Amino acid sequence: MCEPETATENVWHVLDVLEGSPAESAGLVPMGDWILGWSGGALSAENDFYDLVEAHVDKPLRVYVYSYDFDTLREVVLIPNRHWGGEGLLGCIFGFGLLHRIPPQPEDRIPGSIPPELQEEDEGGYEQHQLFVPADSEEQVSWQHQEDTTYHQPVARPAQPIRVPIPS
């Protein structure tokens, strides 16, 4: 039976997701997701999750995943397999134990809201800045190929400032 007091202790923190893996296909997010349980219930020991994955090779496995970034719970379907092209059945590295428990959300955070670092600014979001490269001089030099020679000769042009949009 699932007891709320221990539900957050037996979680598997997604530490890394390999490219092209079943974990990537399922949408697991490294460092932001935690596996809490599966459609058959809560998991109570570290090896429970690994045993469950082994029992579902080439079969869909529905797990419940908590996203710290969005403070939401979602259902994810994993299909563990050995032929995805990399190591392991999921292509994912997990952490378990005291150091991998879900950290508390900030007190001013509204559940389900977009984190401030992921929100876009309303005012266009960019301001113009002039890029300065210390190697720049009063003249920019470009190279042209001469038909009758095998070397390149510099052609001097006045320098133009380069404008690069930088998010504010």
NORDA-V893880 format. One record per residue. N is the residue number from 1. RES is the residue in three letters. PHI is phi as a letter, one per 30 degrees, with the letter a starting at -180 (* if undefined). BURIAL is b if it has 16 or more other C-alpha atoms within 10 Angstrom, else e. D_FIRST is the distance of its C-alpha to the first C-alpha in whole Angstrom. Layout:
{{N,RES,PHI,BURIAL,D_FIRST} {N,RES,PHI,BURIAL,D_FIRST}}
This chain:
{{1,MET,*,e,0} {2,CYS,d,e,4} {3,GLU,c,e,6} {4,PRO,e,e,10} {5,GLU,d,e,12} {6,THR,c,e,11} {7,ALA,d,e,10} {8,THR,d,e,14} {9,GLU,d,b,14} {10,ASN,c,b,13} {11,VAL,b,b,15} {12,TRP,c,b,18} {13,HIS,d,b,22} {14,VAL,d,b,24} {15,LEU,c,b,27} {16,ASP,a,b,30} {17,VAL,b,b,30} {18,LEU,d,b,33} {19,GLU,d,e,36} {20,GLY,i,e,35} {21,SER,d,b,32} {22,PRO,e,b,29} {23,ALA,d,b,27} {24,GLU,d,b,30} {25,SER,e,e,31} {26,ALA,d,e,27} {27,GLY,j,e,28} {28,LEU,d,b,26} {29,VAL,c,b,28} {30,PRO,d,b,29} {31,MET,i,b,28} {32,GLY,c,b,26} {33,ASP,c,b,23} {34,TRP,b,b,20} {35,ILE,d,b,17} {36,LEU,c,b,14} {37,GLY,a,b,12} {38,TRP,b,b,13} {39,SER,d,e,13} {40,GLY,c,e,11} {41,GLY,k,e,8} {42,ALA,d,b,7} {43,LEU,c,b,10} {44,SER,c,b,9} {45,ALA,b,e,13} {46,GLU,e,e,16} {47,ASN,d,e,17} {48,ASP,e,e,14} {49,PHE,d,b,16} {50,TYR,d,e,19} {51,ASP,d,e,18} {52,LEU,d,e,17} {53,VAL,d,b,20} {54,GLU,e,e,22} {55,ALA,d,e,21} {56,HIS,c,b,22} {57,VAL,d,b,26} {58,ASP,i,e,28} {59,LYS,b,e,25} {60,PRO,d,e,23} {61,LEU,b,b,20} {62,ARG,d,b,18} {63,VAL,b,b,17} {64,TYR,c,b,16} {65,VAL,c,b,19} {66,TYR,c,b,19} {67,SER,c,b,23} {68,TYR,d,b,24} {69,ASP,e,b,28} {70,PHE,c,b,27} {71,ASP,h,b,24} {72,THR,b,e,22} {73,LEU,c,b,19} {74,ARG,b,e,21} {75,GLU,c,e,20} {76,VAL,b,b,22} {77,VAL,c,b,23} {78,LEU,c,b,23} {79,ILE,b,b,26} {80,PRO,d,b,26} {81,ASN,a,b,29} {82,ARG,c,e,32} {83,HIS,c,e,35} {84,TRP,d,e,35} {85,GLY,j,e,37} {86,GLY,b,e,36} {87,GLU,d,e,33} {88,GLY,i,e,30} {89,LEU,d,b,28} {90,LEU,c,b,27} {91,GLY,i,b,30} {92,CYS,b,b,28} {93,ILE,c,e,27} {94,PHE,c,b,24} {95,GLY,c,b,23} {96,PHE,b,b,20} {97,GLY,j,e,20} {98,LEU,e,e,21} {99,LEU,d,e,24} {100,HIS,c,b,22} {101,ARG,d,b,20} {102,ILE,d,b,21} {103,PRO,d,e,24} {104,PRO,d,e,24} {105,GLN,d,e,26} {106,PRO,e,e,30} {107,GLU,d,e,30} {108,ASP,d,e,32} {109,ARG,d,e,30} {110,ILE,c,e,30} {111,PRO,e,e,26} {112,GLY,i,e,27} {113,SER,d,e,31} {114,ILE,d,e,33} {115,PRO,e,e,33} {116,PRO,e,e,37} {117,GLU,d,e,38} {118,LEU,c,e,37} {119,GLN,d,e,39} {120,GLU,c,e,42} {121,GLU,d,e,45} {122,ASP,d,e,47} {123,GLU,c,e,51} {124,GLY,i,e,51} {125,GLY,i,e,49} {126,TYR,b,e,52} {127,GLU,b,e,55} {128,GLN,d,e,58} {129,HIS,b,e,59} {130,GLN,d,e,62} {131,LEU,d,e,61} {132,PHE,c,e,63} {133,VAL,c,e,63} {134,PRO,e,e,66} {135,ALA,d,e,67} {136,ASP,d,e,69} {137,SER,b,e,72} {138,GLU,d,e,75} {139,GLU,b,e,75} {140,GLN,c,e,73} {141,VAL,c,e,74} {142,SER,c,e,73} {143,TRP,c,e,74} {144,GLN,b,e,76} {145,HIS,d,e,77} {146,GLN,c,e,81} {147,GLU,e,e,83} {148,ASP,c,e,85} {149,THR,b,e,83} {150,THR,c,e,80} {151,TYR,c,e,79} {152,HIS,c,e,77} {153,GLN,c,e,79} {154,PRO,d,e,78} {155,VAL,b,e,78} {156,ALA,d,e,78} {157,ARG,b,e,76} {158,PRO,d,e,76} {159,ALA,d,e,72} {160,GLN,c,e,70} {161,PRO,d,e,67} {162,ILE,c,e,64} {163,ARG,c,e,61} {164,VAL,b,e,58} {165,PRO,d,e,55} {166,ILE,b,e,52} {167,PRO,e,e,50} {168,SER,d,e,50}}
